[in-house]
């Protein structure tokens, strides 16, 4: 994640927008008095909102975290699709 000043962000706005979009990484825009802002691509913003939505439910959160742990430990079960 990179940090740019408000002045630099204004001067190089298109370049920063391209960077945020292409690199899929947020940019912090620093301002006086620590009134900073974060610039995200729409795709990254939507991913973040989806994650927040999915993790809002405690049960869903536990299931997702358990699934991630199983994946990391390679405890996978292969299944076939059912033809209907």
Order of alpha helices (4+ residues) and beta strands (2+ residues): beta-alpha-alpha-beta-beta-alpha-alpha
